[in-house]
């Protein structure tokens, strides 16, 4: 049953991705200006623009360009970056570990704090602690990420000097990188100073990136726990004399997890695609900052390839979330 569900979801993913390629291709082409003008700047003579358009096939009809690009995709070729003249796949592989490392830090922080605070607020419903948690989560949702990033950077990096302000690692460190996950590389090579330095570089951008999902997870957890703890089966369990720890763990918390897990999956996918502002503020060399440069330079192959990569990862995450339902709540398996 589980394999059949996964197979059906994968098959449904094919037309979804095909529709995404259509939207993505024509959306990118609708951006004002063009890659030749953006790259050449003041040197954008008609001859130079025509040469770049001829080189990348931008002077062909849009339909012809789309089917040429789609044919390359089916062969595993995502094109060559106009900025760096390197394959888009290579650029993504180089930068994705940085974004994934930052995203993992942010989502772990958001989940650990969000579920704890949400459950704590629900258990104290109507009291000062509950109101404080609701107010704090509202602030977390509304504050702009780039503004929070600048404030964190100014306070903890510039004024106090506690944490590094930008980058992934101190360039003075001669660290070894096998996987391009800097913290993990420092651990497996025994270069603990490099691992610690990479971790310190994650803290400020990770907090800025985690703020919105933390607030959302807090509110969803609080609402879900409030709904479940007032259910008939919880009151029945308490009437039968079942221990409080069992009721809180197996009855309340487990039955509250489905909407929380859904939210975590969605937020994890959004963090991967929404790190552009955070990476730009902290000069963090991930896919977000590279995408920002690609937008300004109209680097069509990078925009198309990176967004498509992120879409596939997002779909895989949502598939994993759907599969996890059957392990959290056996009733989902039955249905």
Secondary structure, 3 states (H helix, E strand, C coil): CHHHHHHHHHHHHHHHHHHHHHHHHHHHHCCCCCHHHHHHHHHCCHHHHHHHHHHHCCCCCHHHHHHHHHHHHHCCCCCECCCCCCEHHHHHHHHHHHHHHHHHHHHHHHHHHHHHHHHHHHHCCCCHHHHHHHHHHHHHHHCCHHHHHHHHHHHHHHHCCCCCCCCCCCCCCCCCCCCCCHHHHHHHCCCHHHHHHHHHHHHHHHHHHHHHHHHHHHHHHHHHHHHHHCCHHHHHHHHCCCCHHHHHHHHHHHHHHHHHHHHHHHHHHHHHHCCHHHHHHCCCCCHHHHHHHHHHHCCHHHHHHHHHHHHHHHHHHHHHHHHHHHHHCHHHHHC
